[in-house]
Amino acid sequence: AESSNLLVDASLGKIFTITSSGAKTVNTPTNATSGQNLILAMAASIATLTVTLTTGASAFRFGGDITALTVTSTGTTDYIGAIWNQRDLRWDVVAYVRGY
């Protein structure tokens, strides 16, 4: 069965595409370097896709403009952009665009 937890090794690239449906949790990306950015392309394949980002210590955090994610509609791709903040040890979510 397909795992509901998604693992991302940030040392392997900058753009990670997840094609799936259902509910998925993106675990804290590993092997980050100071100032590194990454893009998660969340593609809803045969049904809607609900993505949750792991939050808390050394994980993702939202700011004042982007506070949460919504459901990715079937047949579309949403993009999430994050930057590794070495000082705070967090992946800061700095971009979220939907519906491609």
C-alpha positions as CSV (number, residue, x, y, z in Angstrom):
1,A,0.0,0.0,0.0
2,E,1.1,3.6,-0.6
3,S,2.4,5.4,2.4
4,S,0.6,8.4,3.7
5,N,3.9,9.9,4.9
6,L,6.1,11.5,2.3
7,L,9.8,11.6,2.8
8,V,11.9,14.4,1.1
9,D,15.7,14.4,1.0
10,A,16.5,18.1,0.3
11,S,20.1,17.2,-0.9
12,L,18.6,15.4,-3.9
13,G,17.2,18.5,-5.7
14,K,15.0,21.5,-5.4
15,I,11.8,20.4,-7.0
16,F,9.9,17.4,-5.7
17,T,6.7,16.2,-7.5
18,I,4.2,14.1,-5.6
19,T,1.5,12.6,-7.7
20,S,-1.2,11.0,-5.6
21,S,-4.6,11.3,-4.2
22,G,-6.1,11.0,-0.7
23,A,-4.4,12.4,2.4
24,K,-0.6,12.8,2.6
25,T,1.7,14.2,5.2
26,V,5.1,15.7,4.1
27,N,7.6,14.8,6.8
28,T,10.3,17.3,7.6
29,P,12.7,17.4,4.7
30,T,16.2,16.1,5.6
31,N,19.7,17.2,4.7
32,A,18.9,20.9,4.4
33,T,21.6,23.6,3.9
34,S,21.4,27.2,5.0
35,G,19.2,29.3,2.7
36,Q,18.2,26.3,0.6
37,N,14.8,26.4,-1.1
38,L,12.6,23.7,-2.4
39,I,9.3,23.4,-4.3
40,L,6.8,20.7,-3.7
41,A,4.6,20.1,-6.7
42,M,1.5,18.4,-5.4
43,A,-0.4,16.8,-8.3
44,A,-3.9,15.3,-7.6
45,S,-4.1,12.3,-9.9
46,I,-7.4,10.4,-9.8
47,A,-9.0,12.1,-6.9
48,T,-8.5,15.1,-4.7
49,L,-5.3,15.4,-2.6
50,T,-5.1,16.8,0.9
51,V,-1.5,17.6,1.9
52,T,-0.4,18.4,5.5
53,L,3.1,19.7,6.2
54,T,4.7,18.5,9.4
55,T,5.1,21.5,11.8
56,G,7.0,22.0,15.0
57,A,10.7,22.0,15.8
58,S,12.9,21.7,12.7
59,A,9.9,21.3,10.5
60,F,7.7,23.6,8.3
61,R,6.2,26.8,9.6
62,F,3.7,29.2,8.2
63,G,3.9,33.0,8.4
64,G,1.2,35.7,8.3
65,D,0.3,35.6,4.6
66,I,0.2,31.8,4.1
67,T,-1.3,30.1,7.1
68,A,-2.5,26.7,5.8
69,L,-3.0,24.5,2.7
70,T,-6.3,23.6,1.0
71,V,-7.4,20.5,-1.0
72,T,-5.7,20.1,-4.4
73,S,-8.5,19.5,-6.9
74,T,-8.5,16.4,-9.1
75,G,-6.4,16.8,-12.2
76,T,-4.6,19.9,-11.0
77,T,-1.2,20.7,-9.4
78,D,-0.5,23.0,-6.5
79,Y,2.9,24.4,-5.7
80,I,4.4,25.0,-2.2
81,G,7.7,26.9,-1.9
82,A,9.8,26.8,1.3
83,I,13.2,28.1,2.4
84,W,15.4,26.6,5.1
85,N,15.9,29.1,7.8
86,Q,19.1,28.0,9.4
87,R,18.9,30.4,12.3
88,D,15.5,29.2,13.4
89,L,15.9,25.6,12.1
90,R,12.6,25.7,10.2
91,W,11.3,25.3,6.6
92,D,9.5,28.7,6.1
93,V,6.6,28.3,3.7
94,V,7.0,31.4,1.5
95,A,4.8,30.6,-1.5
96,Y,1.7,28.6,-2.3
97,V,-0.1,28.7,-5.6
98,R,-3.0,26.5,-6.7
99,G,-4.8,25.2,-9.7
100,Y,-2.3,24.5,-12.5
